[in-house]
Amino acid sequence: MARSTPYLLLLPALALTALILAFPLVQNVLNSVQDLSMTSDAGAWNGLRNYAKIFDDDVFWLSARNTFFYALLGTLLSLAIGLAFAVLLNLKVGRFGGIAEVLYTIPWVVSPVVAGFAWKWMLNDHFGIVNYWLQKIGLIDDGITWLGNPQTALGCVIVARVWQFYPFAMVMFLAALQSIPPAQYEAADVDGASIWQRFRFVTLPNLAAVTSILIPLGMIWSFNDFNMVFVMTRGGPINASMVLPVLVREYAFVEFDLGKSSALSIVIFVVLVALSLAYLRIVRRRDEA
């Protein structure tokens, strides 16, 4: 068999993949340098004017801040909660450990759209179960408009994001915990280490590798998350929970400016590529270590 045969066999799949990935990307780049708004000469080349309009838009900077906050805080809280549950499951206390593992992973397998609608109903100010519980225990008298209040809307979406992402972090941390050599804990016991010292000097250092992977991975997924925010708030109220992926949709289907929308999607693409390269570099360093 010739050395080129494997590449020839892979050529149809590679060509199809390139078509699926490259064509929309190239078309988006072309759209981003054209004037495709409803109020102008559609199709006229305008260079980087669409990008300039984006960076001059106050909503863009608000959305960028919200997106960064949503991705960073959502990822860190997910990791903290996932680690806590992983530690509990690793203790294997009681006979229901296997059932608990299944229950804790349910949020991860739920569709983001379904999860978004579920949280939207739970946080409803008239018949949501969250307000019902808070009223039952006497913390509030009237229902709180969680998703209609600019002060709480983004926080509620972050809570929903954490609820969905923490099971993945939990599974990853649990696998790392179960791979720690028992001899390290035995040596810590011989040295008289407390529970906190064992966790700090034995457990956490062994989780550093998986944590370094989970943080950029969670940031990438959260940064590109459209479904949860759109279903729960659509970026409102008054753009308080607007994030960049939802803003792309607003530019395209509310302002009817496809060129501006394409330019913003290219900006998001560049950021995601940078995060992906950082993630791959971390993985490569871990494999070489």
C-alpha positions in Angstrom: 0.0 0.0 0.0 1.3 3.4 -1.0 2.1 5.9 1.8 -0.5 8.3 0.4 -3.3 5.8 0.5 -4.4 6.6 4.1 -4.6 10.3 3.2 -6.6 9.6 0.0 -9.1 7.6 2.1 -9.4 10.4 4.6 -9.7 13.0 1.8 -13.6 12.8 1.5 -14.1 13.2 5.2 -11.6 16.1 5.4 -13.1 17.8 2.4 -16.6 17.6 4.0 -15.3 18.8 7.3 -13.5 21.7 5.7 -16.7 22.6 3.7 -18.9 22.6 6.8 -16.4 24.6 8.9 -14.6 26.8 6.5 -17.5 28.0 4.3 -19.6 29.5 7.1 -16.4 31.1 8.6 -15.3 32.6 5.3 -18.8 33.8 4.5 -19.1 35.4 8.0 -15.8 37.2 7.4 -17.0 38.5 4.1 -20.3 39.7 5.7 -18.4 41.5 8.4 -16.8 43.8 5.9 -20.0 44.6 4.0 -22.8 47.0 4.7 -25.8 44.6 5.2 -28.1 46.7 7.2 -31.7 47.4 6.3 -31.2 51.1 6.0 -28.3 51.3 3.6 -27.0 50.0 0.3 -26.8 46.3 1.1 -23.7 44.6 -0.1 -21.4 47.6 -0.3 -17.9 47.1 1.1 -17.2 49.2 4.1 -13.9 47.8 5.4 -13.8 47.7 9.2 -16.7 50.1 9.7 -18.8 47.3 11.2 -16.1 46.6 13.8 -15.9 50.3 14.6 -19.6 50.4 15.2 -19.4 47.5 17.6 -16.6 49.0 19.6 -18.5 52.3 19.8 -21.6 50.6 21.1 -22.1 50.9 24.9 -24.2 47.7 24.8 -21.2 45.8 23.4 -19.0 46.8 26.4 -21.8 46.0 28.8 -22.3 42.6 27.2 -18.5 42.0 27.2 -18.4 42.7 30.9 -21.5 40.5 31.6 -20.0 37.7 29.5 -16.7 37.7 31.3 -18.4 37.9 34.6 -20.9 35.1 33.6 -18.1 32.9 32.3 -15.6 33.4 35.2 -17.9 33.4 38.1 -20.0 30.6 36.7 -16.9 28.5 36.1 -15.3 29.1 39.5 -18.5 28.4 41.4 -19.1 25.3 39.4 -15.6 24.0 40.3 -16.1 24.8 44.0 -19.4 23.0 44.2 -18.2 20.2 42.0 -15.2 19.7 44.2 -17.3 19.7 47.4 -19.6 17.0 46.0 -16.7 15.0 44.6 -15.1 15.0 48.1 -18.3 13.8 49.6 -18.8 11.0 47.0 -15.2 9.9 47.4 -15.8 9.3 51.1 -18.3 6.6 50.0 -20.5 7.2 53.1 -23.6 5.1 53.3 -25.2 2.6 50.8 -26.7 5.3 48.5 -23.4 6.5 47.1 -24.1 5.1 43.6 -27.6 6.6 43.6 -26.2 10.0 44.7 -23.7 9.9 41.8 -26.5 9.4 39.3 -28.7 12.1 40.9 -25.8 14.7 41.1 -25.1 14.2 37.4 -28.6 14.8 36.1 -28.2 18.5 35.5 -25.3 17.8 33.1 -27.5 15.6 30.8 -30.4 18.0 30.8 -30.7 20.2 27.6 -29.7 23.8 28.3 -33.0 24.9 26.7 -35.0 22.6 29.1 -32.9 23.7 32.0 -33.4 27.4 31.1 -37.2 27.0 31.0 -37.2 25.0 34.3 -35.3 27.8 36.1 -37.5 30.4 34.5 -40.6 28.8 35.9 -39.0 28.2 39.3 -38.0 31.9 39.5 -41.4 33.2 38.4 -42.5 36.0 40.7 -46.2 34.8 40.8 -46.1 31.0 41.0 -42.3 30.1 41.1 -41.3 27.5 43.7 -38.3 29.7 44.8 -40.6 32.5 46.0 -43.0 29.9 47.5 -40.3 28.5 49.6 -39.0 31.9 50.7 -42.5 32.9 51.7 -43.1 29.7 53.6 -40.0 30.2 55.8 -40.9 33.9 56.3 -37.9 35.5 54.4 -40.1 37.5 52.1 -43.8 38.7 52.1 -44.3 39.2 48.3 -42.9 37.4 45.3 -39.6 38.8 44.0 -39.2 39.5 40.3 -35.9 37.7 40.0 -35.6 37.7 36.2 -37.2 41.1 35.8 -34.9 43.0 38.1 -31.7 44.4 36.7 -30.0 43.8 40.0 -30.7 40.0 40.1 -31.2 38.9 36.5 -27.6 38.1 35.7 -27.0 36.5 39.1 -30.0 34.1 38.5 -28.7 33.1 35.1 -25.3 32.4 36.7 -26.9 30.2 39.3 -28.6 28.2 36.5 -25.3 27.9 34.7 -23.6 26.7 37.8 -26.3 24.1 38.4 -25.8 22.7 34.9 -22.0 22.7 34.8 -21.0 21.6 38.3 -21.7 17.8 37.6 -19.0 17.8 34.9 -16.5 19.3 37.3 -17.6 16.9 40.0 -17.0 13.8 37.8 -13.6 15.1 36.8 -12.6 15.9 40.4 -13.9 12.5 41.6 -11.8 10.7 39.0 -8.7 12.7 40.1 -9.5 12.0 43.8 -9.7 8.3 43.2 -6.3 8.3 41.5 -4.4 9.9 44.5 -2.0 7.2 46.0 -3.2 6.2 49.5 0.4 6.3 50.6 0.4 10.0 50.5 -2.4 10.2 53.0 -0.7 7.6 55.1 2.4 9.6 55.2 0.4 12.7 56.2 -1.2 10.7 59.0 2.2 9.6 60.3 3.3 13.3 60.3 0.2 14.1 62.4 -1.5 16.2 59.7 -5.1 17.4 60.4 -8.0 16.9 58.0 -7.5 20.4 56.7 -3.8 19.9 56.3 -4.3 16.7 54.4 -6.8 18.4 52.1 -4.5 21.4 51.6 -1.1 19.7 51.2 -2.2 16.3 49.7 -5.6 16.6 48.0 -5.3 20.1 46.4 -1.9 19.6 44.8 -3.1 16.4 43.2 -6.1 18.2 41.7 -4.0 21.0 40.2 -3.8 19.3 36.8 -7.5 18.7 36.4 -8.3 22.2 37.7 -6.0 23.8 35.1 -8.0 22.0 32.4 -11.5 22.7 33.9 -11.0 26.4 34.2 -10.3 27.2 30.5 -12.8 24.6 29.4 -15.5 26.0 31.5 -14.6 29.5 30.4 -14.9 28.5 26.7 -18.3 26.8 27.2 -19.7 29.6 29.3 -18.4 32.3 27.0 -20.1 30.7 24.1 -23.3 29.9 26.0 -26.4 31.3 24.2 -29.3 29.0 25.2 -29.4 29.6 28.9 -29.4 33.4 28.8 -31.7 33.7 25.9 -34.3 31.3 27.3 -34.3 32.9 30.8 -34.0 36.6 30.1 -33.2 37.3 26.4 -30.5 39.6 27.7 -32.9 41.8 29.7 -34.2 43.6 31.5 -32.6 46.7 29.9 -29.6 44.6 28.8 -28.7 43.8 32.5 -28.0 40.2 31.5 -27.0 40.7 27.9 -24.1 38.5 26.8 -22.2 38.5 23.5 -23.8 35.5 21.9 -27.2 36.9 22.6 -26.1 40.3 21.3 -25.1 38.7 18.0 -28.8 37.6 17.6 -30.0 41.1 18.6 -27.8 42.8 15.9 -29.0 40.4 13.3 -32.8 40.0 14.0 -33.7 43.0 16.0 -31.5 45.8 14.5 -31.5 43.8 11.1 -27.8 44.6 10.6 -26.2 41.3 9.4 -22.8 43.0 8.8 -22.6 44.2 12.4 -23.8 40.8 13.7 -21.1 39.0 11.6 -18.4 41.3 12.9 -19.4 40.6 16.5 -19.4 36.9 15.8 -15.8 37.2 14.4 -14.8 39.0 17.6 -16.2 36.2 19.6 -14.5 33.6 17.4 -11.1 35.2 18.0 -11.6 35.2 21.7 -12.7 31.6 21.7 -9.7 30.6 19.5 -7.4 32.3 22.1 -9.0 30.4 24.9 -8.8 27.2 23.0 -5.1 27.7 22.3 -4.6 28.3 26.0 -6.5 25.1 26.8 -4.5 23.1 24.3 -1.2 24.5 25.6 -2.2 23.5 29.2 -3.1 20.0 28.1 0.1 19.6 26.1 2.2 20.7 29.1 0.3 18.3 31.4 1.0 15.4 28.9 4.7 16.3 28.7 5.0 16.5 32.5 
